[in-house]
Amino acid sequence: MSIVTIRNVEFLNNPARFLDPYHFRVTFECIAPLPEDLEWRLIYVASPGNEELDQELDDCLVGPVPVGVNAFEFEGSAPNPSKIPPEDVLGVAALILTGSYKEQEFVRVGYYQNTEYDNEEMKEALPDPIRFDSLVRDINQKPRVTRFQIKWDIAPPQPRTAVAAGAANSAAVPSADDLDDEDDTEPSTNGSARPAP
């Protein structure tokens, strides 16, 4: 069971210029207090087949985290154009938001990002070299969410019940106060009670 569940990721500047920073708000729910920080990272993936080209745009720490619904705003810089192969600039790339606790990744939220020129002339006759100042990005609002089981070291709260465990199958047990001082029975030799003479 996950202690933290993402409820919403809202991009506050989408669509935007390619070179603009990413600005978004993350809303999540926490069902047990977390004494340690949650780490959030934003990663740009230009070439899915080459992990070495992934760019970590920013990271932030949020915590300690109280029980309930929490939110924070996150701003990550734009990817460094010099680290993107020219053939991977235009078209679809990926933007990944990860959440970790104690260096254990518990969630990965991936978005597709489409990058293109902001005018028809450049779309039809691609400039060489690439004009990054004329590029716009649009992030698809349908994320792909992957959750991972981790060791939280925190027990989620247990629901409270009015009946103690096992009480539903137990019969009432009389106390010593419920017994009469004058007992009309005496034990028999076979262990059963019989009326006194």
Summary of the structure (lengths in Angstrom):
residues: 197
radius of gyration: 31.6
end to end distance: 66.5
largest distance: 117.6
contacts: 457
relative contact order: 0.19
helix: 12%
strand: 44%
